[in-house]
Amino acid sequence: MSFSTLFFLFVFLPVSLILYYVFPKKLRNIPLVVLSLVFYAWGNPVYLILLLLSMAFNYVSGLQIAGYKEAGRTGFARAAMIIAVAANLLLLGYFKYFAFLLETLNLIPGLNLSAPELSLPLGLSFYTFTVLSYILDVYMDRAPVQKNVLSYAVYATFFPKIISGPIVQYRDMMVQIEAERETPPAKIASGVNLFLVGLFKKVLLADNLGTVFGAVSGLEAMSIGTAWLGMVLYSLQLYFDFSGYSDMAIGLSKMLGFDLDKNFDYPYRALNITDFWRRWHISLGAWFREYVYIPLGGSRCSKPKIFRNLLIVWLLTGLWHGASWSFIAWGLWHGAFAMLERFVIKDKLDKVPNPIRIFGTCLIAFLGWVMFFSGSLSNMVHYFGQMFGAGHLGLFDSGFRYYFGSSWLLILAAVIGSGPLVRRLHQNLTYRRGGAAVYISAALYILLLVLCIASMVSSTYTSFLYFQF
C-alpha cells in the first residue's frame, strides 16, 4: 500500500486513526501491530508469512543473545549475534543479490547459470536494517532486550516506516514504544501538516518531474542539452519523491504519538559531498556509521585503516541500494569524493565561495544519479556518452526545446522548493505573526490537499522510487 493513493487517504488512514485513538493508551500497540501487518500484506500477502517468520526468528535471537550475556557466556552471545546477522543478510541476499551474483559468475567462460525469477518483498532492505539494529543494539548493550513480543512487533512492523524508512535505530524508538504516547491536538496538527507537505512533494512535483524524465529517457538519441536535462529532472524527482515519502512517514508517526528524526535536510544546499550525506537519507548514513564504520575503528585509527573503513562503507552503501555494478560505481563515486575532501582538499575547500561549493556538490551528486538510474554499466556508459555528444545531435535539438519549454516552470518550482526559502516564508508570514495568519496557513494546507487529490484522480498512480529497494 502506498501513502499517495486515494484508498490510503480516504479509507486506511482514517480507519487506522479511529481504531488507534479509541483504544486505551496502554493497549494502543495492539491495533498498531494489526494495522501494520494489514498495510504490509496489502500488495502481496504471500510475503506476510516471510515477515512473520523473520520477526519470530529475530525476537528469539534477541532473547538468546541477552540470556547468554546475562549468564556471562560472551562467546555464545557473540555466536548467536553472528548467526542472527548472517541469517538476515542471507535472506536479503537471496531475494536481492542472488540473481546479480549468478549474472556476474556467468561472465566466466563456460558458465551458464540460471537464476530463479524472484520479486523483491517490499521494503526488504529497510526492514533488514531495522531488525539488524535490534539485534546489534541488544548485543552491544545499547538497549535492553525486548521481552514484550507486542512491543517488539511495533518496532519491526511500524507501518509508516516499514517500506521506505526512515531506518529508526532500536534504542531511539524503544522508549516511545513502551510509553503511553500522548497525541495532543498540536502534535496531530503538526503531523497532518508534514504529511500534506510530503504528499505535495510526491504528487505534484516528483510525479510530474518523473513524467517528463520518462519521456526524455525513452529517446533513442539525445542532444547534449536533452541528456543533461534528463539528469536534472531525475535528480529533482528523486529528491522530492524520497523526501516526500519521509515527510509523510514522519507526519503519520506524529499522528500516532511517535517522534522520528528528519531524514532530509536540504541536501541540494550542501557545501561538499560529506555535508551532502549528512543531509540526504540521514537515517541510512547514521546506520552505517553506528553499525559498520565505528565498529571497524571509525576515525580513531591510522589513515590507511580510515581509508579502508570509508571504502567498505561506501561500497556497502552502493550495494544496499541495488544489485548492479552501476550501484557499486555510484557508491564508490561518492566515496571517492568524500575521501578526496577528507584527505586532500579539506582546507582548500573552506576558501571557495559557498555558491560555487553548492554548485560543485550538486554537480557531483547529479552525475552520480545517472549511475543510480541507469541500472547497468552499459546503460550508464551510454547515457554519459549522450551527455557528452555521442548522440550526434549537437548541443540542443527540437527535443530539448520541447521538453525544457514544457517543464521549465516545474523545474524552477522544484529548484526553489529544494531549499529552505518556502518554509521560511511560510513561517514568517503565518505562525510568527499569529492571529488570522494562522487561518491563512490552514487554508493553504487545505488547498494543497485539494490539488493533490485532483492530481491523483486525473493521473495514473506512480509508486515511490525507493519501493524497489
KELUMMI-522702 format. One record per residue (C-alpha): z, x, y; residue in one letter. Coordinates in nm, 4 decimals. Each point is the difference from the previous one (the first is absolute). Layout:
N
Z|X|Y|a
...
***
This chain:
469
0.0000|0.0000|0.0000|m
-0.0781|0.1206|0.3483|s
0.1857|-0.0615|0.3245|f
-0.3245|-0.0745|0.1845|s
-0.0936|-0.3152|-0.1914|t
0.0460|-0.3619|0.0982|l
0.1832|-0.0675|-0.3270|f
0.2603|0.2643|0.0772|f
0.0452|-0.1151|0.3605|l
0.0256|-0.3729|-0.0653|f
0.1367|-0.0218|-0.3546|v
0.1645|0.3106|-0.1426|f
0.1701|0.1254|0.3178|l
0.1594|-0.3288|0.1146|p
0.1062|-0.0895|-0.3564|v
0.1482|0.3480|-0.0406|s
0.1970|-0.0173|0.3250|l
0.1320|-0.3476|-0.0753|i
0.1155|0.0985|-0.3497|l
0.1529|0.3195|0.1317|y
0.1936|-0.1614|0.2835|y
0.1342|-0.2971|-0.1994|v
0.1671|0.2324|-0.2511|f
0.3489|0.1286|0.0849|p
-0.0071|0.3539|0.1368|k
0.1688|0.1394|-0.3104|k
-0.2732|-0.1436|-0.2243|l
-0.3116|0.0683|0.2069|r
-0.1110|0.2834|-0.2277|n
-0.0790|-0.2585|-0.2679|i
-0.2820|-0.1798|0.1850|p
-0.1138|0.3324|0.1442|l
-0.0653|0.1473|-0.3451|v
-0.1712|-0.3170|-0.1238|v
-0.2223|-0.0181|0.3077|l
-0.0866|0.3683|-0.0293|s
-0.1055|-0.0377|-0.3640|l
-0.2132|-0.3043|0.0833|v
-0.1572|0.1873|0.2918|f
-0.0880|0.2992|-0.2205|y
-0.1275|-0.2090|-0.2907|a
-0.2194|-0.2238|0.2145|w
-0.3151|0.2107|-0.0211|g
0.0297|0.1266|-0.3587|n
0.2917|-0.1407|-0.2060|p
-0.0704|0.2416|-0.2863|v
0.1430|0.2923|0.1931|y
0.3263|-0.1868|0.0567|l
0.0929|0.0921|-0.3582|i
-0.0656|0.3665|0.0781|l
0.2107|-0.0281|0.3145|l
0.2934|-0.1573|-0.1886|l
-0.0125|0.2627|-0.2747|l
-0.0074|0.2781|0.2570|s
0.2930|-0.1535|0.1867|m
0.2046|-0.0244|-0.3193|a
-0.0771|0.3598|-0.0948|f
0.0954|0.1388|0.3407|n
0.3144|-0.2132|0.0228|y
0.1219|0.1317|-0.3365|v
-0.1059|0.3545|0.0929|s
0.2097|-0.0141|0.3157|g
0.3043|-0.1131|-0.1978|l
-0.0603|0.2754|-0.2537|q
-0.0300|0.2723|0.2640|i
0.3140|-0.1179|0.1794|a
0.1906|-0.0243|-0.3294|g
-0.0872|0.3555|-0.0972|y
0.0983|0.1300|0.3443|k
0.3360|-0.1791|-0.0100|e
0.0653|0.1544|-0.3417|a
-0.0829|0.3456|0.1337|g
-0.3052|0.0322|-0.2267|r
-0.2316|0.1305|0.2707|t
-0.2588|0.1306|-0.2472|g
-0.0408|-0.3445|-0.1539|f
-0.0142|-0.1591|0.3463|a
-0.2764|0.2399|0.0988|r
-0.1915|-0.0742|-0.3203|a
0.0328|-0.3758|0.0562|a
-0.1249|0.0417|0.3576|m
-0.2993|0.2058|-0.1123|i
-0.0881|-0.2556|-0.2676|i
0.0214|-0.2876|0.2495|a
-0.2099|0.1810|0.2608|v
-0.2566|0.1042|-0.2611|a
-0.0263|-0.3535|-0.1394|a
-0.0645|-0.1472|0.3458|n
-0.2560|0.2670|0.0848|l
-0.1733|-0.0450|-0.3350|l
-0.0303|-0.3729|0.0647|l
-0.1472|0.0682|0.3425|l
-0.2217|0.2728|-0.1413|g
-0.1380|-0.2183|-0.2768|y
-0.1116|-0.2804|0.2287|f
-0.0998|0.2052|0.3025|k
-0.1049|0.3465|-0.1175|y
-0.1001|-0.0171|-0.3660|f
-0.3635|-0.0876|0.0709|a
-0.0171|0.2712|0.2664|f
0.1384|0.2544|-0.2470|l
-0.2622|-0.0893|-0.2600|l
-0.2784|0.0108|0.2585|e
0.1154|0.3471|0.1006|t
0.0145|0.1167|-0.3628|l
-0.3516|-0.1346|-0.0531|n
-0.1220|0.2715|0.2367|l
0.0536|0.2377|-0.2919|i
-0.3323|0.0317|-0.1872|p
-0.0011|-0.1924|-0.3268|g
0.2779|-0.2442|0.0908|l
-0.0745|-0.3687|0.0416|n
0.3357|-0.1755|0.0094|l
0.0059|-0.3698|0.0839|s
0.2817|-0.1511|0.2031|a
0.1319|-0.3531|-0.0494|p
-0.0677|-0.2393|0.2860|e
0.3373|-0.0619|0.1618|l
0.0834|-0.2010|0.3082|s
0.2724|0.1647|0.2036|l
0.3095|-0.2223|0.0279|p
0.0579|-0.0954|0.3627|l
0.2210|0.2424|0.1850|g
0.0652|0.2220|-0.3028|l
0.0211|0.3174|0.2098|s
0.2456|-0.1618|0.2425|f
0.2079|-0.1523|-0.2795|y
0.0107|0.3294|-0.1925|t
0.1326|0.1909|0.3010|f
0.2536|-0.2778|0.0580|t
0.1524|0.0221|-0.3482|v
-0.0212|0.3804|0.0003|l
0.2096|-0.0058|0.3173|s
0.2638|-0.1990|-0.1889|y
0.0028|0.2374|-0.2980|i
0.0111|0.3121|0.2164|l
0.2603|-0.1350|0.2435|d
0.2300|-0.0789|-0.2918|v
-0.0578|0.3416|-0.1573|y
0.0504|0.1907|0.3264|m
0.3153|-0.2026|0.0865|d
-0.1628|-0.1305|0.3151|r
0.0978|-0.3539|-0.1006|a
0.2102|-0.1597|-0.2750|p
-0.1701|-0.1562|-0.3005|v
-0.0772|-0.3691|0.0342|q
0.1786|-0.1879|-0.2786|k
-0.0899|-0.3441|0.1314|n
-0.3382|-0.0739|-0.1548|v
-0.0789|-0.2606|0.2655|l
0.0609|0.2455|0.2849|s
-0.2138|0.2579|-0.1762|y
-0.2783|-0.2571|-0.0428|a
0.0064|-0.0758|0.3738|v
-0.0592|0.3658|0.0790|y
-0.2768|0.0407|-0.2573|a
-0.1906|-0.3220|0.0711|t
0.0739|-0.0916|0.3649|f
-0.3248|-0.1836|0.0740|f
-0.0605|0.1088|0.3624|p
-0.0341|0.3633|-0.1126|k
-0.0907|0.0023|-0.3708|i
-0.3782|0.0136|0.0409|i
-0.0596|0.2263|0.3010|s
0.3379|0.1239|0.1129|g
0.1711|0.1255|0.2049|p
0.1476|0.2202|-0.2736|i
0.3693|-0.0585|0.0638|v
0.2317|0.2545|-0.1603|q
0.2721|-0.1502|-0.2149|y
0.2932|0.1465|0.1925|r
-0.1347|-0.1539|0.3223|d
-0.0274|-0.3521|-0.1439|m
0.2964|-0.0122|-0.2393|m
0.2614|-0.1095|0.2555|v
-0.2229|-0.2763|0.1374|q
-0.0657|-0.1379|-0.3476|i
0.3692|-0.0315|-0.0813|e
0.1063|-0.1319|0.3408|a
0.0115|-0.3623|0.1133|e
-0.3029|0.0364|0.2194|r
0.0116|-0.1660|0.3397|e
-0.3069|-0.1771|0.1358|t
0.0823|-0.0950|0.3606|p
-0.2735|-0.1817|0.1952|p
-0.0739|0.3111|0.2084|a
-0.0665|0.2059|-0.3130|k
-0.2212|-0.2692|-0.1520|i
-0.1934|-0.0296|0.3278|a
-0.0457|0.3767|0.0093|s
-0.1328|-0.0101|-0.3563|g
-0.2407|-0.2827|0.0798|v
-0.1320|0.1865|0.3049|n
-0.0556|0.3197|-0.1975|l
-0.1687|-0.1933|-0.2808|f
-0.2388|-0.1643|0.2476|l
-0.0855|0.3354|0.1570|v
-0.0805|0.1342|-0.3463|g
-0.2084|-0.3069|-0.0808|l
-0.1946|0.0494|0.3230|f
-0.0634|0.3649|-0.0853|k
-0.1290|-0.0929|-0.3444|k
-0.1995|-0.3175|0.0626|v
-0.1423|0.0469|0.3486|l
-0.0341|0.3782|0.0198|l
-0.0132|0.1629|-0.3447|a
-0.2140|-0.2648|-0.1681|d
-0.2542|-0.0093|0.2816|n
-0.0144|0.3795|0.0175|l
-0.0452|0.0000|-0.3772|g
-0.2913|-0.2419|0.0229|t
-0.1876|0.2318|0.2352|v
0.0913|0.3077|-0.2038|f
-0.1217|-0.1693|-0.3172|g
-0.3377|-0.0615|0.1613|a
-0.0237|0.3558|0.1328|v
0.1066|0.1688|-0.3238|s
-0.2524|-0.2075|-0.1917|g
-0.2927|0.1614|0.1814|l
-0.2110|0.2330|-0.2141|e
-0.0575|0.2378|0.2908|a
0.1836|0.0368|0.3296|m
-0.0480|0.1761|0.3263|s
0.2706|0.2448|0.1026|i
0.1488|-0.2518|0.2416|g
0.0057|-0.2787|-0.2613|t
0.1823|0.2187|-0.2523|a
0.2599|0.1032|0.2564|w
0.0346|-0.3638|0.1032|l
0.0695|-0.0889|-0.3631|g
0.2726|0.2637|-0.0152|m
0.1674|-0.1395|0.3125|v
-0.0248|-0.3587|-0.1255|l
0.1628|0.0833|-0.3325|y
0.2729|0.2094|0.1620|s
0.0986|-0.2870|0.2274|l
-0.0349|-0.2555|-0.2795|q
0.2277|0.1956|-0.2332|l
0.2671|0.0398|0.2652|y
0.0119|-0.3657|0.0964|f
-0.0289|-0.1148|-0.3609|d
0.2865|0.2108|-0.1328|f
0.2247|-0.0074|0.3071|s
-0.0621|-0.3754|0.0149|g
0.1205|-0.0372|-0.3584|y
0.3056|0.2139|0.0745|s
0.0837|-0.2091|0.3065|d
-0.0266|-0.3180|-0.2051|m
0.2145|0.1457|-0.2786|a
0.2702|0.1147|0.2425|i
-0.0167|-0.3319|0.1852|g
0.0391|-0.1972|-0.3235|l
0.2924|0.2216|-0.0949|s
0.1726|-0.0823|0.3285|k
-0.0436|-0.3712|-0.0707|m
0.1817|0.0619|-0.3292|l
0.2793|0.2012|0.1603|g
-0.1231|0.3527|-0.0799|f
-0.0644|0.2819|0.2457|d
-0.2768|0.2384|-0.1074|l
-0.1027|0.3036|0.2023|d
-0.3383|0.0033|0.1694|k
-0.2887|0.1456|-0.1988|n
-0.2331|0.0851|0.2908|f
0.0691|0.1432|0.3438|d
-0.3349|0.0175|0.1842|y
-0.1483|0.2800|-0.2149|p
-0.3180|0.0179|0.2078|y
0.2166|0.1280|0.2848|r
0.1266|0.2964|-0.2043|a
-0.0165|0.3482|0.1526|l
-0.0780|0.1792|-0.3273|n
-0.0431|-0.0723|-0.3710|i
0.3670|0.0598|-0.0754|t
0.0867|-0.2521|0.2704|d
-0.2666|-0.2328|-0.1386|f
0.1795|-0.0100|-0.3363|w
0.3291|-0.0725|0.1705|r
-0.1693|-0.3109|0.1356|r
-0.2399|-0.1108|-0.2802|w
0.1387|-0.1625|-0.3164|h
0.3429|0.1322|0.0908|i
0.1656|-0.1240|-0.3190|s
-0.2407|0.1936|-0.2240|l
0.0552|0.3218|0.1926|g
0.3771|-0.0517|-0.0213|a
-0.0261|-0.0572|-0.3774|w
-0.1903|0.3233|-0.0591|f
0.2385|0.1885|0.2273|r
0.3145|-0.1271|-0.1762|e
-0.1151|0.0104|-0.3619|y
-0.2607|0.2781|-0.0109|v
0.0050|0.2358|0.2979|y
0.3768|0.0483|0.0361|i
0.0692|0.0312|-0.3765|p
-0.2706|0.2699|-0.0138|l
0.1899|0.1930|0.2637|g
-0.1389|-0.1560|0.3150|g
-0.0121|0.2390|0.2916|s
0.3083|0.1954|-0.1058|r
-0.1887|0.2623|-0.1942|c
-0.2597|0.2726|0.0475|s
-0.3298|-0.0704|0.1725|k
-0.2030|0.0218|-0.3233|p
0.2295|-0.2603|-0.1587|k
-0.0174|-0.2233|0.3069|i
-0.3776|0.0250|-0.0233|f
0.0198|-0.0911|-0.3705|r
0.2296|-0.2943|0.0691|n
-0.2278|-0.1373|0.2702|l
-0.3058|0.0449|-0.2189|l
0.1620|-0.1969|-0.2824|i
0.1050|-0.2803|0.2334|v
-0.3456|-0.0355|0.1548|w
-0.1728|0.0156|-0.3372|l
0.2283|-0.2756|-0.1293|l
-0.0527|-0.2009|0.3191|t
-0.3736|0.0012|-0.0612|g
0.0402|-0.0874|-0.3679|l
0.2449|-0.2798|0.0766|w
-0.2634|-0.1745|0.2083|h
-0.2723|0.0067|-0.2607|g
-0.1449|0.1437|-0.3188|a
-0.2919|0.1896|0.1474|s
-0.0824|0.3519|0.1111|w
-0.0741|-0.1406|0.3442|s
0.3644|-0.1122|0.0302|f
0.1145|0.3445|-0.1113|i
-0.2297|0.1517|0.2628|a
0.1482|-0.2382|0.2577|w
0.3548|0.1055|-0.0872|g
-0.0865|0.3691|0.0146|l
-0.1882|-0.0561|0.3285|w
0.3163|-0.1293|0.1639|h
0.2101|0.2637|-0.1731|g
-0.2226|0.2799|0.1277|a
0.0383|-0.1102|0.3620|f
0.3737|-0.0617|-0.0389|a
0.0459|0.3544|-0.1333|m
-0.2313|0.1433|0.2661|l
0.2141|-0.1609|0.2686|e
0.3201|0.1226|-0.1597|r
-0.0907|0.3586|-0.0819|f
-0.2794|0.0987|0.2392|v
-0.0394|-0.2003|0.3213|i
0.3402|-0.1656|0.0483|k
0.0864|0.1725|0.3282|d
-0.3544|-0.0184|0.1342|k
-0.0200|-0.3793|-0.0411|l
0.2807|-0.0561|0.2479|d
-0.2192|0.1433|0.2763|k
-0.2857|-0.2472|-0.0626|v
-0.0002|-0.3158|0.2199|p
0.1170|-0.3091|-0.1884|n
-0.3234|-0.2014|0.0395|p
-0.1952|0.2815|-0.1668|i
0.2605|0.0269|-0.2767|r
-0.0150|-0.3754|-0.0646|i
-0.3794|0.0054|-0.0103|f
-0.0024|0.2985|-0.2382|g
0.2565|-0.1629|-0.2296|t
-0.1963|-0.3248|-0.0111|c
-0.3204|0.1916|-0.0741|l
0.1633|0.1762|-0.2957|i
0.1511|-0.3249|-0.1269|a
-0.3234|-0.1986|0.0455|f
-0.2061|0.2642|-0.1815|l
0.2583|-0.0172|-0.2776|g
-0.0515|-0.3753|-0.0335|w
-0.3631|0.0704|-0.0949|v
0.1351|0.1720|-0.3118|m
0.2375|-0.2933|-0.0423|f
-0.2606|-0.2765|-0.0069|f
-0.2768|0.1946|-0.1762|s
0.1404|-0.0422|-0.3517|g
-0.1672|0.3115|-0.1388|s
-0.0946|0.3503|0.1079|l
-0.3716|-0.0815|-0.0114|s
0.0440|-0.3026|0.2275|n
0.2211|0.2067|0.2285|m
-0.2580|0.2761|0.0321|v
-0.2740|-0.2585|0.0553|h
0.1906|-0.1739|0.2801|y
0.0908|0.3263|0.1709|f
-0.3669|0.0941|-0.0258|g
-0.0950|-0.3194|0.1854|q
0.2549|0.0838|0.2683|m
-0.1718|0.3323|0.0618|f
-0.3613|-0.1071|-0.0105|g
-0.0994|-0.0263|-0.3682|a
-0.1212|-0.3557|0.0575|g
-0.2855|0.1355|0.2165|h
0.0333|-0.2946|0.2373|l
0.1050|0.1995|0.3028|g
0.3100|-0.0343|0.2094|l
-0.0261|-0.3754|0.0592|f
-0.2221|-0.2669|-0.1513|d
-0.0404|-0.3757|0.0144|s
0.2756|-0.0386|-0.2598|g
0.2489|0.1787|0.2222|f
-0.1014|-0.2014|0.3052|r
0.0379|-0.3261|-0.1938|y
0.3355|0.0698|-0.1679|y
0.1568|0.1715|0.2990|f
-0.1333|-0.2644|0.2356|g
0.1501|-0.2788|-0.2103|s
0.3359|0.1683|-0.0569|s
0.0832|0.2155|0.3031|w
0.2415|-0.2585|0.1392|l
0.1772|-0.0223|-0.3388|l
0.0197|0.3789|-0.0174|i
0.1391|0.0176|0.3535|l
0.2660|-0.2597|-0.0843|a
0.0882|0.1956|-0.3152|a
0.0253|0.3307|0.1873|v
0.2313|-0.1564|0.2589|i
0.1972|-0.1793|-0.2707|g
0.0563|0.3189|-0.1966|s
0.2286|0.1253|0.2771|g
0.3236|-0.1314|0.1553|p
-0.1600|-0.1417|0.3170|l
-0.0194|-0.3634|-0.1173|v
0.3584|-0.0009|-0.1304|r
0.1323|0.1509|0.3228|r
-0.1886|-0.2484|0.2149|l
0.1295|-0.2879|-0.2103|h
0.3589|0.1201|0.0280|q
-0.0235|0.0605|0.3735|n
-0.1613|-0.3356|0.0730|l
0.2166|-0.2148|-0.2268|t
0.3297|0.1065|-0.1549|y
0.1134|0.2340|0.2774|r
-0.0594|-0.2673|0.2601|r
0.1544|-0.2771|-0.2081|g
0.0003|-0.3611|0.1135|g
-0.3298|-0.1838|-0.0203|a
-0.1791|0.3187|-0.1035|a
0.1610|-0.0290|-0.3442|v
-0.1729|-0.3358|-0.0493|y
-0.3280|0.1594|0.1006|i
0.0566|0.2584|-0.2727|s
0.0668|-0.2763|-0.2541|a
-0.3219|-0.1720|0.1066|a
-0.1905|0.3257|-0.0496|l
0.1321|0.0343|-0.3542|y
-0.0985|-0.3594|-0.0757|i
-0.3464|0.0759|0.1364|l
-0.0198|0.3034|-0.2297|l
0.0844|-0.2201|-0.2981|l
-0.2620|-0.2612|0.0952|v
-0.2694|0.2664|0.0424|l
0.0888|0.1584|-0.3349|c
-0.0063|-0.3344|-0.1817|i
-0.3342|-0.0879|0.1565|a
-0.1421|0.3331|-0.1134|s
0.1430|-0.0384|-0.3513|m
-0.1494|-0.3488|-0.0343|v
-0.3461|0.1066|0.1156|s
-0.0316|0.3359|-0.1776|s
0.0107|0.1435|-0.3502|t
0.3329|0.1380|-0.1191|y
0.0224|0.3792|0.0107|t
0.2741|0.1725|-0.1979|s
0.2138|0.2771|0.1460|f
-0.1557|0.3444|-0.0479|l
0.3189|0.1487|-0.1447|y
0.0122|-0.2616|-0.2785|f
-0.2240|0.2371|-0.1986|q
0.2740|0.2641|-0.0025|f
***
